[in-house]
Each structure stands twice: as structure tokens, then as C-alpha cells.
Amino acid sequence: KGLFDRNRYFNMAMTFGDFLLALGMFISGTLNTIAAAWAQRTTAVGKETTDNLSTTIWGSLEGDDGKSVRAFNHPFFQACVMFIGEALCLVAFCVKREMNKRNEERPSAALLSKSKGEEGIFTNSIYFSLPAMLDMCGTGVMNAGLCLTYASVFQMLRSAVVVFTAIFSVFLLKRRLKLFHWVAIFFVCLGVFVVGYVSIEYSGSGDDAKPTSSVMLGNFLVIIAQAMVAFQMVVEEKIIGRYGAPALKAVGFEGIFGFVILGILLVPLYYIHVSGGAHDYPIEDAVDALIQVGNSSELKVSLACYVCSIAFFNFFGISVTKAMSASHRMVLD
């Protein structure tokens, strides 16, 4: 019962299955960030504009004005692509569900399944619209931050989600944090501050230099997005804990709701303009994004990798939430 008593710090042991879920989330999450950054760094010819002005405010901040071949600075369109990857999990859920039905050949198994009452595909699906909207906001803002800052800094700043998840878990899930939890959170905050400060201080040096103001805004957007993501994780844990939805179904419906809602919002995002100095720029331009994708094979491949990695990442992530907790998921994230 001393300071190094294992049970004092670990309330649950990680099984081998939990370890595989964690490893899957770790690998797919790494590939996801690489694919997202790869797409945003890919240059392609877009639609024609006056004086080759950038088609979005994010491209203008990145210095794309005056270029006919521009980087793929479309964070909200990219978030829409992400939701396609999540929606694919619902297809996998339906296939798995159908295979389970066909495997129930024994009369006793079929009778048992019928007596339990198999949950329908659309049962309790509406509850996943809230985490889908949070996912939409968090991913869109996070991708905007990734457009402006460095991929390595972006990944390290995401550790701020641990802080927000811990706070929301206390207030919404009524969890109790001990002293060593708060000490760990303090060190996470310190690490986030150091990473953010160094990225701003040395943003103007090196071959891949970015404007200091862009990096500062990008870092801020990434951290704000983590609060949205943390709230999403806590809401997901509460929904899954109450209704026990399968992981593939939960991710799939979040993808469908997110794609429909964000797909509609892409229209007003084109007409909402933000001042970028001498000109005003739209927040998003889906038409330019589609033209760039059509003109670049590299962009097609990078977005395809993004779709696949996000499907596996969210499946493993929500499985970790179901098997362990939202806090475990955010530490891995």
C-alpha cells in the first residue's frame, strides 16, 4: 500500500485485446496525420481567379496569392472527405451483421438471437448526430490549423486534448482525479506551451519557413479544436455507455451525419468572406478543391490514404473508448 503500489495507480488491467486496439489506433492515427499533411502540401492547378488570387483565406495566409499552382488549402472540404472514411464503417457493420445472420444455422442459436431481440441498424442512431457535429467543428478547425502550422507541431499540440478530456470527465462524467493526475496534466500543459513557443520563435527559419503570424494562428486553432474533440470523446463515451452501440455502427453514423451536415455547410462557407488584407477570401471553396483533385493524381492518392486511415483510426478509437475510456483514447491520440 505504499507509493509504488500498482493498484493505487491502475484501476483496470489492459488485456491483450485492449493492447491490439491501442496499437491499431496508434498506427492508423500516425498514418492519418501523415496523409492529411501530404494532401495539404500537394500542389495542383485549381480554378482560374483574378490575378491568381488564392481561393480561400487559408491559402492567402500561406502565401498562395499570385500562384497558378497552389497548395491544397481546403480544411473543411478535407473534413468532408474524412466523414466519407467514417461512413465506410457503416458498410462494414452491415456486412458483418449479415454474415452473423447467415452463420446462425443452429435452431438453438437462432432462437436465442430472436429472444434477445437484435438491435436494428437505425436504432438509437440519432444520438450520434451530436458527436458528429462536434467532430465536424473540431476536424475543420484542426485542419485549418494544420494548413498554417507544421505537421510535427500540430501532432504535438494535440496532446492538449488530454487536459480538456480530463476536465470534461470531471464535470460531465463525475470522475475524480487524484493528485498525480493533476501533476501529469500540469506537465502536459507545460509541454504544449514549450512546443507552441518554439514553433513561433523559429517559424521564420529553415527551408520550410512559414510566416510567424500564420504559425501562431495555426497553433491557436489546433488547441481550440482539442477542446471540441475532447467534448466529443466524453459525449461518445456517455452515449456508448448508455446504449452500447457497436463501434462500427457508431463511427458509421457519425460519418453519415457529419458528411450531410458539412456538405450543406460548404455552400454558405463559400459566401462567408474574411478579410485578408487587400482582398476578401471565402472560408472554403469546394469547387476549387474538386478541380485540384481532378488535376492531380498525387492528391487523389493522398486523399484515398486519408479516407482509409481515418476509417481504421475511428474504428480503433471508438473501440478503445468502449473497452476502456475516453481518457485512454485521448492519451493514445
N, C-alpha and C positions, 0 to 999 in steps of 0.2 A: 504493500500500500504506500510505497514511497514515491519519490519524484519520477522514477523511471518505470513505474508500474504500467504495463501495456494497456490494461483495461481502463486506466484513467483517461487515456487519450483516444482509444479506438472503441467505439460502441458496437461496431459490426466488423466481422472479418470479411475480406474480399475473397470470394470464391474464384475458381479458375475461369468460370463463365463470365464473371464480372471483369476479370483481368482481360479476357479476349475482347469484351465490349469496349473497355477503356483503350486497349491497343488499337482497335479498329477506328475509334473516334480520333485518336491521336494521329494516326497515319492519314486518314481521309481529311482531317482538318488541315494538316500541313499541305497536302496536295491542293486543297481548296483555296488556300491563301496564295499559293504559287500560281494556280490557274487564273485567279482573279487579277493578280498583279500582271501576269503575262498578257491578258486581254487588254488591260488598260495601258500597257506600254506599247502595244502593237499599233503601228501607224497604217492608215489607209485613206484612200480618196473618198471624201464624202460629197454631200450636195454642194452645189455652187452657191456662194454668198458674195455680197458686195465687198470688194477689197479683200476677199478671202478671210473675212472675219470668222471667229470661232462660232460654232452653233450653240454652245452652252456657256454658262458663266464659269463652269469648272475648267473648260478648255481655255478660256480667256485668262484665268488666274494662272494656268500652266504655261502661258506664253504661246498659244497656238494661233494667235491673230497674225494674218499675213501669210499663212501657210496653206497650200492646196492639199498637202498630205498631212493629216492631223492624227494625233493620238486618240484612242477610243475612250474619251472622257464622257461616259454616259452612265452615271451611277444608278439611276432609277430604272433605266432600261435593263441594266445588268441585274438589278434586283428582281425584275420581272422574269429574266432568264433563270434565275435561281429558283423561283417558285415552280418553274416547269420541272426542274430536277426533283423538287419535293413532291409534286403531283404524281411523278412516276412511281412513288412508293405506294400509292393507292392501287395502281395497276398490279404491282407485285402482291399487294394484300388480297385483291380479288382472285388472282391466280392461285395463291396459296390456299385461300378459302375454298375454292372449287376443288383443288386437289385433296383437301381434307375430307370433303364430302364424298368424293369417289373412293377414298381409302376406307371409309366406314362400311365395310361389306358385312361384318357380323351383325346379326339381328340385335344382339345384346348391346353392342356399341351404338347402333342406330337408335335403339330405344332410349338409351341413356342420354344421347345427344338431344333427342327430342324432348325428354323430360326436363332437361336443364333449360331448354329454350335458347336457341342460338341467336346471338345478337345480330341484328340486321346491319347492312353496310352503312345506312344513313342514321342509325340510332345514335343519339347524342352528338351528332356531327356539328350541329350549330354552335356548340360551346367552343369549338376550335377557331371560330371566326375572330375572337378577341386576341389570342396569341398570334394569329395570322396578321392582324393589323399591327401589332407590336413588332412582329418580325419584319413587316414591310417598312415601318418607320426606321427601325434600328438598322436594317441592312442598307436601306437607301442612304441614310446619313453616314453610315460606316464606309460605304463605297465612295461617297463624296470625299470623305476624309482621306481615303486611300489614293484618290486622284491627286491630292495636294501634298501628301507627305510620303515618306519612304515605306516600302513594304516591310522592312525589318523593324522599323519604329512602330508601324501600325500593329504588327503582331505582338510586340512587347507591351504597347499601351493597352492592348485588350485585356491584360491582367487586371485592369481596374474593375472588370466585371465581377471579380471575386469580392471586392469591397461592397459593391452595390447589392450583390446577391445575399451577402451576409446580413446587411441592414434590412433588406426586404423580408428575409426569412424571419428576423426577429419580430417585425411589426405585422406581417401578414400570416406567417405560418406558426407564430408564437414559439419559435425556437429560443433556447437560452444559450448564449455564448459565454464561454469561460474566459479567464484572464489570458490564457495562452492564445486563444482565438484573436482577441483584440491586439495582442502583441504582433501576431502574424499579419493582421490587417494593416497595422502601422508600417511594417516593413514593406508590404506591397505598395502602399501609398508612397513611401519613400522611393522605392524603385521606379514607380511611374513618374514621379517628379524628376528624378535624375535623367531618365530616358528622354522625357519631353524637353528638359532644359538643354541637354547635349545636342539633340536633333535641331533645335532652334539656333543654338550658338554656332554650330558648324554647318548650317544648311547651305551657306554660300561657297563652300569649298568642295573640291573633288570634281571628277568628270561628270557625275550625275547631280550637279548642283541644282537646287531649287530656290526660288525666292523665299526669304525668311518669313514674310507675311503669309505666304501660302502654306508653308510648313506649320506655322503657328495656328492658323485656322484649321488646317487638316488635323492636327493633334487634338484640338478642342472638339472637333466634330466626332472624332473617334471615341473620346472619353464620354461625351454626351450619349453617343449610341450605346455605350456599355450599360448605362442606366436603363435604357429601353430594353436591351437584351436580357438584363438581369430580371426585370419585372416580368418579361415574357417567360423566363425559365420558372419563376415562382408560380405564375399563373398556370403553366403547364403541369407542374407538379401537383398543384391543388386539383386540377381537373382530372388528371390521370389517377390520382389517389382516390378520388370520389367515384369516378365512373369506370376505371380500369380498362380504358380503351387500348387495343393492341397498338404497338409502336408504329407499324406500317400505316395503319389507318389514321392515326393521329397526324403523322407527318404529311400523308397524302391530302387530307382535308385542309390542313394549313396551307399547303401548296395551292390547292384549287381556290380557296377563299382569297389568298394573297394575290394570285395571278389575276383574278377577276377584278378585285378592288383596285390594284395598282394599274392594271391595264386601262381601266376607266380614268384613273387619275392622271395618266400620261397626257391626256388631252388638255386639261387645264394647266398642267405643268409647263406645256409649251407656250401658253399665252401669259403666264406669270413671268414678268421680266425683272431682272435685278441689275442695278447699275454697276457697270464695270469700268468706270472712268468716263471715257469719251462716248461710250456706247452702252446700250442696254442689251442684256442677253437673257434668253429663256433659261429656266432651271433645267429643262430636259427637252431634247429634240429626238423623238423616236424615229422619225423619217430619216434623219441623217444617220442614226445608228444602224438602221436596216440597210442603207446604201453602203455604209462602210463594211458591214458584214458581207454583203454581196460582192464587194470588190476585193476582199482579202481572204485567201484560203487559210492563212495563219490565224486570222481572227475566228473563222469557223471552227478550227481545231481547238483553239484555246477555250472558246465558249462551250464546245461539246465536252471538253475535260471538266469545265466548271460545273456543268449540269450533272455529270456522273459523280463527281466528288461530293457535290452538295447533297445528292440523294443518299449516298452512303454515310456522309457526315451527320445528317439529321436523323437517319435511322439509328445509328450507333448512339447519337447524343440523347435522343428521347428514350432509348433502351436503358442508358445509364441512369437517366432521371427516374425511370420506373423501377430499376433494380436497386439503385442506391438513393441518390437525392440530387436536387438541383445544384447544391453546393459542390458535390463531386463532379458534376458535369462542367461547371464553370471553372474549376481548378484545371481540369483537362483541357478545356477550351483555351 
